[in-house]
Structure formats: structure tokens, C-alpha cells
Amino acid sequence: MKYKVIVHKKAVKYLRKLSDKKKELIKGSLKELEKGNFERLNVKKMYGEWKGYMRFRIGNIRIIFWFEEREKVIYVDYIGARGDIYKK
């Protein structure tokens, strides 16, 4: 399945601050997400106040997103360090 990935401007702002190596890792992961490879990225459902969101990690960085199955769109709302991301 092919999805369209839309990254929120706050997530893009965080992404710009990262090193080139981490940027490339995250961009590659977003391309995998676009292809619908959720198992490969070890995507997990979130619970509690984050219900409806899903997440995967790259080292200590978390990517939090939700998606519209019918329209094949994935919305990446948050990208951030593990210690900070859940305080939103």
C-alpha cells in the first residue's frame, strides 16, 4: 500500500536541528512508512491520552503519527527525543 505522509511543521522544525546522519535515518524511515511497512519499523499503538496515535522509534527519537486508512494519508504530528515527546 502506498500512503501520503504529511509532516507537521513542529516536527519539521525538530528534524532540521538534528545531525545529517539522524536526518537521513528518519527520512528513510518515513519513506518506509509511506510504503506501509509498519512491521519493519516496529510500529506500536499508543494508549491513554495518546489513544489513536501510533509510534515507532529510531534510537532515542520517537516518531508519533496517526493515519486515515480510507484516504491513505499518514499525519506525522511529533518527532522528538523520548524524554521530551510525551510531555506535549
PyMOL Python script that loads the backbone (N, CA, C, O; Angstrom):
from pymol import cmd

cmd.read_pdbstr("""\
ATOM      1  N   MET A   1       0.831  -1.185   0.000  1.00  0.00           N
ATOM      2  CA  MET A   1       0.000   0.000   0.000  1.00  0.00           C
ATOM      3  C   MET A   1       0.871   1.243   0.000  1.00  0.00           C
ATOM      4  O   MET A   1       1.923   1.276   0.639  1.00  0.00           O
ATOM      5  N   LYS A   2       0.447   2.223  -0.690  1.00  0.00           N
ATOM      6  CA  LYS A   2       1.168   3.485  -0.768  1.00  0.00           C
ATOM      7  C   LYS A   2       0.371   4.551  -0.020  1.00  0.00           C
ATOM      8  O   LYS A   2      -0.812   4.761  -0.290  1.00  0.00           O
ATOM      9  N   TYR A   3       1.027   5.215   0.912  1.00  0.00           N
ATOM     10  CA  TYR A   3       0.405   6.279   1.681  1.00  0.00           C
ATOM     11  C   TYR A   3       1.067   7.611   1.343  1.00  0.00           C
ATOM     12  O   TYR A   3       2.201   7.658   0.867  1.00  0.00           O
ATOM     13  N   LYS A   4       0.347   8.667   1.595  1.00  0.00           N
ATOM     14  CA  LYS A   4       0.922  10.008   1.504  1.00  0.00           C
ATOM     15  C   LYS A   4       1.284  10.397   2.938  1.00  0.00           C
ATOM     16  O   LYS A   4       0.444  10.286   3.831  1.00  0.00           O
ATOM     17  N   VAL A   5       2.503  10.845   3.172  1.00  0.00           N
ATOM     18  CA  VAL A   5       2.950  11.234   4.510  1.00  0.00           C
ATOM     19  C   VAL A   5       2.996  12.757   4.601  1.00  0.00           C
ATOM     20  O   VAL A   5       3.640  13.426   3.793  1.00  0.00           O
ATOM     21  N   ILE A   6       2.299  13.287   5.600  1.00  0.00           N
ATOM     22  CA  ILE A   6       2.295  14.733   5.850  1.00  0.00           C
ATOM     23  C   ILE A   6       2.931  14.958   7.216  1.00  0.00           C
ATOM     24  O   ILE A   6       2.470  14.417   8.221  1.00  0.00           O
ATOM     25  N   VAL A   7       3.993  15.759   7.245  1.00  0.00           N
ATOM     26  CA  VAL A   7       4.736  16.013   8.484  1.00  0.00           C
ATOM     27  C   VAL A   7       4.389  17.411   8.993  1.00  0.00           C
ATOM     28  O   VAL A   7       4.506  18.394   8.260  1.00  0.00           O
ATOM     29  N   HIS A   8       3.963  17.491  10.248  1.00  0.00           N
ATOM     30  CA  HIS A   8       3.589  18.758  10.874  1.00  0.00           C
ATOM     31  C   HIS A   8       4.801  19.688  10.947  1.00  0.00           C
ATOM     32  O   HIS A   8       5.936  19.227  11.063  1.00  0.00           O
ATOM     33  N   LYS A   9       4.560  20.978  10.880  1.00  0.00           N
ATOM     34  CA  LYS A   9       5.675  21.938  10.849  1.00  0.00           C
ATOM     35  C   LYS A   9       6.525  21.900  12.118  1.00  0.00           C
ATOM     36  O   LYS A   9       7.722  22.178  12.049  1.00  0.00           O
ATOM     37  N   LYS A  10       5.942  21.564  13.283  1.00  0.00           N
ATOM     38  CA  LYS A  10       6.741  21.440  14.512  1.00  0.00           C
ATOM     39  C   LYS A  10       7.702  20.258  14.408  1.00  0.00           C
ATOM     40  O   LYS A  10       8.834  20.325  14.886  1.00  0.00           O
ATOM     41  N   ALA A  11       7.249  19.190  13.788  1.00  0.00           N
ATOM     42  CA  ALA A  11       8.107  18.016  13.595  1.00  0.00           C
ATOM     43  C   ALA A  11       9.236  18.345  12.626  1.00  0.00           C
ATOM     44  O   ALA A  11      10.372  17.917  12.828  1.00  0.00           O
ATOM     45  N   VAL A  12       8.934  19.096  11.585  1.00  0.00           N
ATOM     46  CA  VAL A  12       9.960  19.501  10.611  1.00  0.00           C
ATOM     47  C   VAL A  12      10.989  20.397  11.291  1.00  0.00           C
ATOM     48  O   VAL A  12      12.186  20.285  11.027  1.00  0.00           O
ATOM     49  N   LYS A  13      10.523  21.285  12.165  1.00  0.00           N
ATOM     50  CA  LYS A  13      11.426  22.184  12.890  1.00  0.00           C
ATOM     51  C   LYS A  13      12.414  21.385  13.739  1.00  0.00           C
ATOM     52  O   LYS A  13      13.602  21.704  13.775  1.00  0.00           O
ATOM     53  N   TYR A  14      11.925  20.348  14.421  1.00  0.00           N
ATOM     54  CA  TYR A  14      12.807  19.498  15.228  1.00  0.00           C
ATOM     55  C   TYR A  14      13.785  18.744  14.325  1.00  0.00           C
ATOM     56  O   TYR A  14      14.969  18.618  14.639  1.00  0.00           O
ATOM     57  N   LEU A  15      13.277  18.253  13.217  1.00  0.00           N
ATOM     58  CA  LEU A  15      14.094  17.487  12.283  1.00  0.00           C
ATOM     59  C   LEU A  15      15.271  18.313  11.757  1.00  0.00           C
ATOM     60  O   LEU A  15      16.371  17.788  11.584  1.00  0.00           O
ATOM     61  N   ARG A  16      15.046  19.577  11.510  1.00  0.00           N
ATOM     62  CA  ARG A  16      16.102  20.462  10.994  1.00  0.00           C
ATOM     63  C   ARG A  16      17.258  20.625  11.976  1.00  0.00           C
ATOM     64  O   ARG A  16      18.386  20.892  11.562  1.00  0.00           O
ATOM     65  N   LYS A  17      16.993  20.468  13.266  1.00  0.00           N
ATOM     66  CA  LYS A  17      18.015  20.653  14.297  1.00  0.00           C
ATOM     67  C   LYS A  17      18.936  19.447  14.445  1.00  0.00           C
ATOM     68  O   LYS A  17      19.993  19.544  15.070  1.00  0.00           O
ATOM     69  N   LEU A  18      18.541  18.313  13.873  1.00  0.00           N
ATOM     70  CA  LEU A  18      19.314  17.084  14.041  1.00  0.00           C
ATOM     71  C   LEU A  18      20.548  17.039  13.143  1.00  0.00           C
ATOM     72  O   LEU A  18      20.675  17.808  12.190  1.00  0.00           O
ATOM     73  N   SER A  19      21.447  16.123  13.473  1.00  0.00           N
ATOM     74  CA  SER A  19      22.632  15.914  12.631  1.00  0.00           C
ATOM     75  C   SER A  19      22.199  15.315  11.293  1.00  0.00           C
ATOM     76  O   SER A  19      21.112  14.748  11.180  1.00  0.00           O
ATOM     77  N   ASP A  20      23.047  15.442  10.297  1.00  0.00           N
ATOM     78  CA  ASP A  20      22.724  14.929   8.966  1.00  0.00           C
ATOM     79  C   ASP A  20      22.462  13.424   8.993  1.00  0.00           C
ATOM     80  O   ASP A  20      21.573  12.932   8.298  1.00  0.00           O
ATOM     81  N   LYS A  21      23.231  12.703   9.788  1.00  0.00           N
ATOM     82  CA  LYS A  21      23.080  11.251   9.872  1.00  0.00           C
ATOM     83  C   LYS A  21      21.694  10.869  10.405  1.00  0.00           C
ATOM     84  O   LYS A  21      21.034   9.989   9.850  1.00  0.00           O
ATOM     85  N   LYS A  22      21.254  11.534  11.485  1.00  0.00           N
ATOM     86  CA  LYS A  22      19.936  11.243  12.055  1.00  0.00           C
ATOM     87  C   LYS A  22      18.819  11.673  11.115  1.00  0.00           C
ATOM     88  O   LYS A  22      17.795  10.998  11.008  1.00  0.00           O
ATOM     89  N   LYS A  23      19.018  12.806  10.427  1.00  0.00           N
ATOM     90  CA  LYS A  23      18.022  13.264   9.451  1.00  0.00           C
ATOM     91  C   LYS A  23      17.802  12.202   8.385  1.00  0.00           C
ATOM     92  O   LYS A  23      16.664  11.883   8.041  1.00  0.00           O
ATOM     93  N   GLU A  24      18.892  11.659   7.866  1.00  0.00           N
ATOM     94  CA  GLU A  24      18.785  10.645   6.814  1.00  0.00           C
ATOM     95  C   GLU A  24      18.104   9.380   7.325  1.00  0.00           C
ATOM     96  O   GLU A  24      17.310   8.775   6.604  1.00  0.00           O
ATOM     97  N   LEU A  25      18.403   8.974   8.553  1.00  0.00           N
ATOM     98  CA  LEU A  25      17.747   7.807   9.140  1.00  0.00           C
ATOM     99  C   LEU A  25      16.237   8.024   9.246  1.00  0.00           C
ATOM    100  O   LEU A  25      15.447   7.142   8.907  1.00  0.00           O
ATOM    101  N   ILE A  26      15.851   9.199   9.716  1.00  0.00           N
ATOM    102  CA  ILE A  26      14.428   9.493   9.876  1.00  0.00           C
ATOM    103  C   ILE A  26      13.743   9.608   8.525  1.00  0.00           C
ATOM    104  O   ILE A  26      12.641   9.091   8.345  1.00  0.00           O
ATOM    105  N   LYS A  27      14.375  10.274   7.578  1.00  0.00           N
ATOM    106  CA  LYS A  27      13.785  10.393   6.238  1.00  0.00           C
ATOM    107  C   LYS A  27      13.610   9.019   5.593  1.00  0.00           C
ATOM    108  O   LYS A  27      12.597   8.765   4.942  1.00  0.00           O
ATOM    109  N   GLY A  28      14.582   8.141   5.767  1.00  0.00           N
ATOM    110  CA  GLY A  28      14.463   6.781   5.249  1.00  0.00           C
ATOM    111  C   GLY A  28      13.318   6.029   5.907  1.00  0.00           C
ATOM    112  O   GLY A  28      12.602   5.278   5.243  1.00  0.00           O
ATOM    113  N   SER A  29      13.142   6.226   7.206  1.00  0.00           N
ATOM    114  CA  SER A  29      12.049   5.583   7.930  1.00  0.00           C
ATOM    115  C   SER A  29      10.700   6.119   7.475  1.00  0.00           C
ATOM    116  O   SER A  29       9.731   5.366   7.378  1.00  0.00           O
ATOM    117  N   LEU A  30      10.632   7.421   7.195  1.00  0.00           N
ATOM    118  CA  LEU A  30       9.377   7.997   6.702  1.00  0.00           C
ATOM    119  C   LEU A  30       9.042   7.453   5.316  1.00  0.00           C
ATOM    120  O   LEU A  30       7.869   7.302   4.976  1.00  0.00           O
ATOM    121  N   LYS A  31      10.060   7.160   4.521  1.00  0.00           N
ATOM    122  CA  LYS A  31       9.812   6.538   3.208  1.00  0.00           C
ATOM    123  C   LYS A  31       9.273   5.117   3.370  1.00  0.00           C
ATOM    124  O   LYS A  31       8.415   4.681   2.602  1.00  0.00           O
ATOM    125  N   GLU A  32       9.783   4.395   4.380  1.00  0.00           N
ATOM    126  CA  GLU A  32       9.255   3.060   4.675  1.00  0.00           C
ATOM    127  C   GLU A  32       7.801   3.164   5.148  1.00  0.00           C
ATOM    128  O   GLU A  32       6.959   2.338   4.793  1.00  0.00           O
ATOM    129  N   LEU A  33       7.525   4.180   5.946  1.00  0.00           N
ATOM    130  CA  LEU A  33       6.166   4.419   6.432  1.00  0.00           C
ATOM    131  C   LEU A  33       5.231   4.700   5.254  1.00  0.00           C
ATOM    132  O   LEU A  33       4.097   4.223   5.217  1.00  0.00           O
ATOM    133  N   GLU A  34       5.724   5.477   4.302  1.00  0.00           N
ATOM    134  CA  GLU A  34       4.973   5.796   3.088  1.00  0.00           C
ATOM    135  C   GLU A  34       4.585   4.527   2.327  1.00  0.00           C
ATOM    136  O   GLU A  34       3.510   4.450   1.732  1.00  0.00           O
ATOM    137  N   LYS A  35       5.475   3.537   2.356  1.00  0.00           N
ATOM    138  CA  LYS A  35       5.212   2.266   1.674  1.00  0.00           C
ATOM    139  C   LYS A  35       4.274   1.361   2.468  1.00  0.00           C
ATOM    140  O   LYS A  35       3.802   0.346   1.957  1.00  0.00           O
ATOM    141  N   GLY A  36       4.005   1.735   3.727  1.00  0.00           N
ATOM    142  CA  GLY A  36       3.119   0.924   4.562  1.00  0.00           C
ATOM    143  C   GLY A  36       3.822  -0.204   5.285  1.00  0.00           C
ATOM    144  O   GLY A  36       3.172  -1.155   5.717  1.00  0.00           O
ATOM    145  N   ASN A  37       5.140  -0.122   5.428  1.00  0.00           N
ATOM    146  CA  ASN A  37       5.927  -1.165   6.099  1.00  0.00           C
ATOM    147  C   ASN A  37       5.911  -0.972   7.618  1.00  0.00           C
ATOM    148  O   ASN A  37       6.954  -0.712   8.219  1.00  0.00           O
ATOM    149  N   PHE A  38       4.742  -1.098   8.239  1.00  0.00           N
ATOM    150  CA  PHE A  38       4.611  -0.876   9.672  1.00  0.00           C
ATOM    151  C   PHE A  38       5.360  -1.934  10.487  1.00  0.00           C
ATOM    152  O   PHE A  38       5.946  -1.613  11.521  1.00  0.00           O
ATOM    153  N   GLU A  39       5.346  -3.175  10.036  1.00  0.00           N
ATOM    154  CA  GLU A  39       6.027  -4.242  10.780  1.00  0.00           C
ATOM    155  C   GLU A  39       7.535  -4.029  10.784  1.00  0.00           C
ATOM    156  O   GLU A  39       8.196  -4.256  11.797  1.00  0.00           O
ATOM    157  N   ARG A  40       8.062  -3.606   9.683  1.00  0.00           N
ATOM    158  CA  ARG A  40       9.506  -3.398   9.568  1.00  0.00           C
ATOM    159  C   ARG A  40       9.993  -2.294  10.502  1.00  0.00           C
ATOM    160  O   ARG A  40      11.117  -2.346  11.001  1.00  0.00           O
ATOM    161  N   LEU A  41       9.146  -1.300  10.734  1.00  0.00           N
ATOM    162  CA  LEU A  41       9.511  -0.183  11.602  1.00  0.00           C
ATOM    163  C   LEU A  41       9.177  -0.458  13.069  1.00  0.00           C
ATOM    164  O   LEU A  41       9.478   0.356  13.942  1.00  0.00           O
ATOM    165  N   ASN A  42       8.554  -1.610  13.334  1.00  0.00           N
ATOM    166  CA  ASN A  42       8.145  -1.962  14.695  1.00  0.00           C
ATOM    167  C   ASN A  42       7.195  -0.911  15.270  1.00  0.00           C
ATOM    168  O   ASN A  42       7.397  -0.421  16.381  1.00  0.00           O
ATOM    169  N   VAL A  43       6.166  -0.574  14.510  1.00  0.00           N
ATOM    170  CA  VAL A  43       5.173   0.416  14.910  1.00  0.00           C
ATOM    171  C   VAL A  43       4.311  -0.159  16.030  1.00  0.00           C
ATOM    172  O   VAL A  43       3.909  -1.322  15.988  1.00  0.00           O
ATOM    173  N   LYS A  44       4.033   0.678  17.036  1.00  0.00           N
ATOM    174  CA  LYS A  44       3.217   0.260  18.166  1.00  0.00           C
ATOM    175  C   LYS A  44       2.071   1.234  18.374  1.00  0.00           C
ATOM    176  O   LYS A  44       2.217   2.438  18.165  1.00  0.00           O
ATOM    177  N   LYS A  45       0.921   0.695  18.790  1.00  0.00           N
ATOM    178  CA  LYS A  45      -0.225   1.529  19.145  1.00  0.00           C
ATOM    179  C   LYS A  45       0.052   2.211  20.473  1.00  0.00           C
ATOM    180  O   LYS A  45       0.759   1.679  21.329  1.00  0.00           O
ATOM    181  N   MET A  46      -0.516   3.393  20.627  1.00  0.00           N
ATOM    182  CA  MET A  46      -0.348   4.111  21.883  1.00  0.00           C
ATOM    183  C   MET A  46      -1.667   4.082  22.652  1.00  0.00           C
ATOM    184  O   MET A  46      -2.733   3.907  22.063  1.00  0.00           O
ATOM    185  N   TYR A  47      -1.589   4.253  23.953  1.00  0.00           N
ATOM    186  CA  TYR A  47      -2.761   4.138  24.820  1.00  0.00           C
ATOM    187  C   TYR A  47      -2.911   5.371  25.693  1.00  0.00           C
ATOM    188  O   TYR A  47      -2.070   6.270  25.674  1.00  0.00           O
ATOM    189  N   GLY A  48      -3.990   5.397  26.455  1.00  0.00           N
ATOM    190  CA  GLY A  48      -4.232   6.506  27.378  1.00  0.00           C
ATOM    191  C   GLY A  48      -4.583   7.767  26.630  1.00  0.00           C
ATOM    192  O   GLY A  48      -5.396   7.746  25.706  1.00  0.00           O
ATOM    193  N   GLU A  49      -3.970   8.868  27.028  1.00  0.00           N
ATOM    194  CA  GLU A  49      -4.269  10.144  26.378  1.00  0.00           C
ATOM    195  C   GLU A  49      -3.763  10.196  24.935  1.00  0.00           C
ATOM    196  O   GLU A  49      -4.150  11.085  24.177  1.00  0.00           O
ATOM    197  N   TRP A  50      -2.899   9.250  24.551  1.00  0.00           N
ATOM    198  CA  TRP A  50      -2.370   9.165  23.191  1.00  0.00           C
ATOM    199  C   TRP A  50      -3.161   8.174  22.334  1.00  0.00           C
ATOM    200  O   TRP A  50      -2.719   7.824  21.240  1.00  0.00           O
ATOM    201  N   LYS A  51      -4.299   7.724  22.802  1.00  0.00           N
ATOM    202  CA  LYS A  51      -5.098   6.742  22.062  1.00  0.00           C
ATOM    203  C   LYS A  51      -5.405   7.273  20.656  1.00  0.00           C
ATOM    204  O   LYS A  51      -5.766   8.436  20.481  1.00  0.00           O
ATOM    205  N   GLY A  52      -5.255   6.411  19.680  1.00  0.00           N
ATOM    206  CA  GLY A  52      -5.469   6.802  18.290  1.00  0.00           C
ATOM    207  C   GLY A  52      -4.173   7.081  17.545  1.00  0.00           C
ATOM    208  O   GLY A  52      -4.143   7.098  16.314  1.00  0.00           O
ATOM    209  N   TYR A  53      -3.111   7.297  18.296  1.00  0.00           N
ATOM    210  CA  TYR A  53      -1.800   7.534  17.701  1.00  0.00           C
ATOM    211  C   TYR A  53      -1.006   6.230  17.658  1.00  0.00           C
ATOM    212  O   TYR A  53      -1.313   5.267  18.361  1.00  0.00           O
ATOM    213  N   MET A  54       0.005   6.230  16.826  1.00  0.00           N
ATOM    214  CA  MET A  54       0.946   5.117  16.750  1.00  0.00           C
ATOM    215  C   MET A  54       2.340   5.720  16.817  1.00  0.00           C
ATOM    216  O   MET A  54       2.523   6.914  16.582  1.00  0.00           O
ATOM    217  N   ARG A  55       3.323   4.884  17.141  1.00  0.00           N
ATOM    218  CA  ARG A  55       4.683   5.400  17.236  1.00  0.00           C
ATOM    219  C   ARG A  55       5.691   4.342  16.835  1.00  0.00           C
ATOM    220  O   ARG A  55       5.433   3.140  16.901  1.00  0.00           O
ATOM    221  N   PHE A  56       6.843   4.827  16.418  1.00  0.00           N
ATOM    222  CA  PHE A  56       7.999   3.964  16.248  1.00  0.00           C
ATOM    223  C   PHE A  56       9.215   4.765  16.661  1.00  0.00           C
ATOM    224  O   PHE A  56       9.157   5.988  16.787  1.00  0.00           O
ATOM    225  N   ARG A  57      10.310   4.069  16.870  1.00  0.00           N
ATOM    226  CA  ARG A  57      11.492   4.762  17.377  1.00  0.00           C
ATOM    227  C   ARG A  57      12.713   4.496  16.513  1.00  0.00           C
ATOM    228  O   ARG A  57      12.838   3.466  15.852  1.00  0.00           O
ATOM    229  N   ILE A  58      13.597   5.466  16.552  1.00  0.00           N
ATOM    230  CA  ILE A  58      14.898   5.362  15.921  1.00  0.00           C
ATOM    231  C   ILE A  58      15.880   5.828  16.994  1.00  0.00           C
ATOM    232  O   ILE A  58      16.050   7.029  17.200  1.00  0.00           O
ATOM    233  N   GLY A  59      16.515   4.898  17.665  1.00  0.00           N
ATOM    234  CA  GLY A  59      17.379   5.239  18.791  1.00  0.00           C
ATOM    235  C   GLY A  59      16.543   5.832  19.907  1.00  0.00           C
ATOM    236  O   GLY A  59      15.587   5.206  20.366  1.00  0.00           O
ATOM    237  N   ASN A  60      16.891   7.039  20.352  1.00  0.00           N
ATOM    238  CA  ASN A  60      16.111   7.686  21.405  1.00  0.00           C
ATOM    239  C   ASN A  60      15.089   8.669  20.841  1.00  0.00           C
ATOM    240  O   ASN A  60      14.456   9.402  21.600  1.00  0.00           O
ATOM    241  N   ILE A  61      14.924   8.692  19.534  1.00  0.00           N
ATOM    242  CA  ILE A  61      13.960   9.587  18.894  1.00  0.00           C
ATOM    243  C   ILE A  61      12.669   8.826  18.611  1.00  0.00           C
ATOM    244  O   ILE A  61      12.688   7.698  18.119  1.00  0.00           O
ATOM    245  N   ARG A  62      11.543   9.471  18.934  1.00  0.00           N
ATOM    246  CA  ARG A  62      10.226   8.875  18.688  1.00  0.00           C
ATOM    247  C   ARG A  62       9.518   9.649  17.582  1.00  0.00           C
ATOM    248  O   ARG A  62       9.592  10.876  17.515  1.00  0.00           O
ATOM    249  N   ILE A  63       8.834   8.909  16.721  1.00  0.00           N
ATOM    250  CA  ILE A  63       8.008   9.488  15.665  1.00  0.00           C
ATOM    251  C   ILE A  63       6.580   9.069  15.978  1.00  0.00           C
ATOM    252  O   ILE A  63       6.264   7.879  15.996  1.00  0.00           O
ATOM    253  N   ILE A  64       5.721  10.047  16.225  1.00  0.00           N
ATOM    254  CA  ILE A  64       4.330   9.778  16.614  1.00  0.00           C
ATOM    255  C   ILE A  64       3.430  10.246  15.476  1.00  0.00           C
ATOM    256  O   ILE A  64       3.559  11.365  14.981  1.00  0.00           O
ATOM    257  N   PHE A  65       2.514   9.365  15.071  1.00  0.00           N
ATOM    258  CA  PHE A  65       1.661   9.662  13.921  1.00  0.00           C
ATOM    259  C   PHE A  65       0.297   9.005  14.067  1.00  0.00           C
ATOM    260  O   PHE A  65       0.087   8.165  14.942  1.00  0.00           O
ATOM    261  N   TRP A  66      -0.616   9.395  13.207  1.00  0.00           N
ATOM    262  CA  TRP A  66      -1.911   8.747  13.065  1.00  0.00           C
ATOM    263  C   TRP A  66      -2.218   8.728  11.573  1.00  0.00           C
ATOM    264  O   TRP A  66      -1.601   9.452  10.792  1.00  0.00           O
ATOM    265  N   PHE A  67      -3.179   7.893  11.188  1.00  0.00           N
ATOM    266  CA  PHE A  67      -3.451   7.817   9.752  1.00  0.00           C
ATOM    267  C   PHE A  67      -4.922   7.610   9.445  1.00  0.00           C
ATOM    268  O   PHE A  67      -5.697   7.099  10.254  1.00  0.00           O
ATOM    269  N   GLU A  68      -5.267   8.032   8.241  1.00  0.00           N
ATOM    270  CA  GLU A  68      -6.606   7.866   7.671  1.00  0.00           C
ATOM    271  C   GLU A  68      -6.509   6.735   6.664  1.00  0.00           C
ATOM    272  O   GLU A  68      -5.958   6.906   5.577  1.00  0.00           O
ATOM    273  N   GLU A  69      -7.038   5.596   7.024  1.00  0.00           N
ATOM    274  CA  GLU A  69      -6.944   4.424   6.156  1.00  0.00           C
ATOM    275  C   GLU A  69      -7.688   4.638   4.836  1.00  0.00           C
ATOM    276  O   GLU A  69      -7.198   4.260   3.772  1.00  0.00           O
ATOM    277  N   ARG A  70      -8.849   5.235   4.913  1.00  0.00           N
ATOM    278  CA  ARG A  70      -9.671   5.408   3.716  1.00  0.00           C
ATOM    279  C   ARG A  70      -8.985   6.305   2.684  1.00  0.00           C
ATOM    280  O   ARG A  70      -9.019   6.019   1.487  1.00  0.00           O
ATOM    281  N   GLU A  71      -8.368   7.382   3.150  1.00  0.00           N
ATOM    282  CA  GLU A  71      -7.731   8.332   2.237  1.00  0.00           C
ATOM    283  C   GLU A  71      -6.251   8.048   2.014  1.00  0.00           C
ATOM    284  O   GLU A  71      -5.605   8.721   1.210  1.00  0.00           O
ATOM    285  N   LYS A  72      -5.705   7.047   2.725  1.00  0.00           N
ATOM    286  CA  LYS A  72      -4.296   6.644   2.592  1.00  0.00           C
ATOM    287  C   LYS A  72      -3.339   7.804   2.905  1.00  0.00           C
ATOM    288  O   LYS A  72      -2.385   8.055   2.169  1.00  0.00           O
ATOM    289  N   VAL A  73      -3.616   8.503   4.010  1.00  0.00           N
ATOM    290  CA  VAL A  73      -2.780   9.622   4.433  1.00  0.00           C
ATOM    291  C   VAL A  73      -2.278   9.361   5.846  1.00  0.00           C
ATOM    292  O   VAL A  73      -3.052   8.981   6.725  1.00  0.00           O
ATOM    293  N   ILE A  74      -0.976   9.566   6.065  1.00  0.00           N
ATOM    294  CA  ILE A  74      -0.361   9.442   7.384  1.00  0.00           C
ATOM    295  C   ILE A  74       0.059  10.839   7.819  1.00  0.00           C
ATOM    296  O   ILE A  74       0.743  11.554   7.086  1.00  0.00           O
ATOM    297  N   TYR A  75      -0.361  11.216   9.026  1.00  0.00           N
ATOM    298  CA  TYR A  75      -0.028  12.521   9.586  1.00  0.00           C
ATOM    299  C   TYR A  75       1.003  12.342  10.693  1.00  0.00           C
ATOM    300  O   TYR A  75       0.688  11.784  11.744  1.00  0.00           O
ATOM    301  N   VAL A  76       2.221  12.804  10.473  1.00  0.00           N
ATOM    302  CA  VAL A  76       3.278  12.745  11.485  1.00  0.00           C
ATOM    303  C   VAL A  76       3.171  14.040  12.289  1.00  0.00           C
ATOM    304  O   VAL A  76       3.528  15.114  11.805  1.00  0.00           O
ATOM    305  N   ASP A  77       2.674  13.924  13.523  1.00  0.00           N
ATOM    306  CA  ASP A  77       2.463  15.105  14.351  1.00  0.00           C
ATOM    307  C   ASP A  77       3.674  15.471  15.190  1.00  0.00           C
ATOM    308  O   ASP A  77       3.943  16.654  15.403  1.00  0.00           O
ATOM    309  N   TYR A  78       4.411  14.474  15.671  1.00  0.00           N
ATOM    310  CA  TYR A  78       5.521  14.751  16.574  1.00  0.00           C
ATOM    311  C   TYR A  78       6.756  13.929  16.216  1.00  0.00           C
ATOM    312  O   TYR A  78       6.661  12.740  15.911  1.00  0.00           O
ATOM    313  N   ILE A  79       7.903  14.578  16.258  1.00  0.00           N
ATOM    314  CA  ILE A  79       9.194  13.905  16.198  1.00  0.00           C
ATOM    315  C   ILE A  79      10.004  14.532  17.324  1.00  0.00           C
ATOM    316  O   ILE A  79      10.132  15.754  17.399  1.00  0.00           O
ATOM    317  N   GLY A  80      10.548  13.695  18.197  1.00  0.00           N
ATOM    318  CA  GLY A  80      11.309  14.261  19.301  1.00  0.00           C
ATOM    319  C   GLY A  80      12.000  13.208  20.134  1.00  0.00           C
ATOM    320  O   GLY A  80      11.818  12.007  19.933  1.00  0.00           O
ATOM    321  N   ALA A  81      12.804  13.688  21.083  1.00  0.00           N
ATOM    322  CA  ALA A  81      13.527  12.805  21.984  1.00  0.00           C
ATOM    323  C   ALA A  81      12.555  12.132  22.948  1.00  0.00           C
ATOM    324  O   ALA A  81      11.538  12.718  23.321  1.00  0.00           O
ATOM    325  N   ARG A  82      12.862  10.926  23.343  1.00  0.00           N
ATOM    326  CA  ARG A  82      12.000  10.125  24.198  1.00  0.00           C
ATOM    327  C   ARG A  82      11.595  10.869  25.473  1.00  0.00           C
ATOM    328  O   ARG A  82      10.429  10.825  25.866  1.00  0.00           O
ATOM    329  N   GLY A  83      12.528  11.541  26.113  1.00  0.00           N
ATOM    330  CA  GLY A  83      12.239  12.220  27.370  1.00  0.00           C
ATOM    331  C   GLY A  83      11.338  13.426  27.235  1.00  0.00           C
ATOM    332  O   GLY A  83      10.691  13.817  28.207  1.00  0.00           O
ATOM    333  N   ASP A  84      11.274  14.030  26.057  1.00  0.00           N
ATOM    334  CA  ASP A  84      10.501  15.256  25.870  1.00  0.00           C
ATOM    335  C   ASP A  84       9.180  15.049  25.143  1.00  0.00           C
ATOM    336  O   ASP A  84       8.221  15.786  25.370  1.00  0.00           O
ATOM    337  N   ILE A  85       9.129  14.078  24.295  1.00  0.00           N
ATOM    338  CA  ILE A  85       8.000  13.949  23.364  1.00  0.00           C
ATOM    339  C   ILE A  85       6.665  13.681  24.062  1.00  0.00           C
ATOM    340  O   ILE A  85       5.629  14.169  23.610  1.00  0.00           O
ATOM    341  N   TYR A  86       6.671  12.929  25.136  1.00  0.00           N
ATOM    342  CA  TYR A  86       5.417  12.551  25.794  1.00  0.00           C
ATOM    343  C   TYR A  86       4.894  13.626  26.720  1.00  0.00           C
ATOM    344  O   TYR A  86       3.835  13.444  27.322  1.00  0.00           O
ATOM    345  N   LYS A  87       5.591  14.734  26.858  1.00  0.00           N
ATOM    346  CA  LYS A  87       5.162  15.831  27.723  1.00  0.00           C
ATOM    347  C   LYS A  87       4.268  16.820  26.995  1.00  0.00           C
ATOM    348  O   LYS A  87       3.827  17.799  27.597  1.00  0.00           O
ATOM    349  N   LYS A  88       3.993  16.597  25.743  1.00  0.00           N
ATOM    350  CA  LYS A  88       3.201  17.516  24.921  1.00  0.00           C
ATOM    351  C   LYS A  88       1.771  17.611  25.393  1.00  0.00           C
ATOM    352  O   LYS A  88       0.975  18.343  24.806  1.00  0.00           O
TER     353      LYS A  88
END
""", "prot")
cmd.dss("prot")
cmd.show_as("cartoon", "prot")
cmd.util.cbc("prot")
cmd.orient("prot")
